[in-house]
Amino acid sequence: MTHTAPTHENNRPSTSQGIAAGTSIGAAIILIVLGVIQLFQGIAAVAEDEVFVRGVEYVYKLDFTTWGWIHIALGVVMAGVGIALVTGATWARFTAIVIAGLSIIANFLWLPYYPWWSILIIALDIVVIWAVSTWQPKAEYR
């Protein structure tokens, strides 16, 4: 049994599916950009601990080098999944949702070090999750 996107009477995809499809391509591009940015953020944290201001004590306290390596690994995986999503790999849809969720968690824990940046990344991750999870591609396009 194949699953098809909801259509109107003229057999065209609904407007919401068109928006979700366009946003999914945008989400793939956002995922690639976020991956590269997280990679650079991780490199900055590993290379020079003084780049980031140390705020108040936080419950989830890790060394900056540890955070840097977490962001490097996350960035590489995010960029790879984003590229796979652009190429149309079916496994990349689920993986994009999982990796964006992990990015939300990592950036929530990174809040005391770089709060506004973390909030921006979390918001973009939410857009990625919404776009990828609501898009229902037609069977013939898979």
Secondary structure, 3 states (H helix, E strand, C coil): CCCCCCECCCCCECHHHHHHHHHHHHHHHHHHHHHHHHHHHHHHHHHCHHHCCCCCCCCCCCCHHHHHHHHHHHHHHHHHHHHHHHHCCCHHHHHHHHHHHHHHHHHHHCCCCCHHHHHHHHHHHHHHHHHHHHCCCCHHHC
